[in-house]
Amino acid sequence: MICNVLKERNVLAIEERPVPVPGPKQVRIRTALAGICGSDIHALHGLQPSLSFPTVMGHELVGTVDAIANDDGTGGFHVGDRVAIDPSFRCGVCTLCISGKENICEELRVLGVHCDGGFAEYFLCDVGMLHKIPDSLGFEQAIFCEPLSIAMHAITRMTATARKRAAVIGAGPIGLALLIALKELFEEVLVFEVLENRKVAANAIGADHVYDSVGERYPHEDVDVVFDAVSIPSTATLTEQIVRRGGEVIVVGMAKPDAGFRLLPILKKELSIRGTRMTRPEDFTAALQLLERTDPRAIEAVITGYWPLADSIQAIRHAETHADACIKEVLDCRR
């Protein structure tokens, strides 16, 4: 099989490797589609400390069950099943897992980071990571399940009961996933973004208002819940300006060390600020259910390009350098 290998920092190569053989409680997946995530770009530049070289990246994955280990751990799955992959390995026995916080498991590992992922024709994962794709969804919709599950988990972090107005800062894939989900929950959803292509996508998906987060000033302090999907100093400041007194902030973006909130606005407005990380099995299930209710054109607005696996190096470089044209680039491993 062919695969895209991150050999070392900033060095990618297409390699031929043997088709992997599943071990106990494992399945082999024939990759259909693999999404390129911003965290893959970070790993490319050596900014993922948990990743060791060489590694096959890729954790946003859908495909077909190709082989199942010969044991009792099939979980009701069969060869030929179409599946979406929850990329997290969780221990299931630590205090966090037992209490329902599997997303921050003490032994958390991720496909495509701690072990080879799905930028390949085939990959292995645990049977417990599989979610059957409903018959009503094509691979082209289901590939957005993993980013959408991140949004679904972020929404569970809300404690606010006021549901008049929400804001999403940043209209990248996660921000747009939040928009899709929040439209069902709030009377009005605002989006703040700089790049024109992402403003267009937010409008296409149905944002009530789209603001330029640099060039326009939102004149009110009346947002019940702000989801910061960027988490840089300027978006922390914007959040402080638009959230209402007694409001809530969910930090979704991978915050940089200097992306701090000032304590005085938190105190004066009595804000609740909550973090969110990764996803849980029930968030994945909720994401698939939401995709069944979502107009496929919303997902089409997010996915800006399909690339054959053989061109995956070019695809990753394109996603890295063309944020003004790309939102979500996808490898089609069937081509």
PyMOL commands that set and color helices and strands:
alter all, ss='L'
color gray80, all
select helices_A, chain A and resi 38-44+95-98+102-104+127-129+139-142+145-156+173-182+196-205+233-242+263-269+281-293+296-302+309-321
alter helices_A, ss='H'
color red, helices_A
select strands_A, chain A and resi 2-8+11-16+26-35+60-68+82-85+88-89+109-110+122-126+130-132+165-169+188-193+209-212+223-228+243-251+272-275+303-308+328-332
alter strands_A, ss='S'
color yellow, strands_A
deselect
rebuild
show_as cartoon
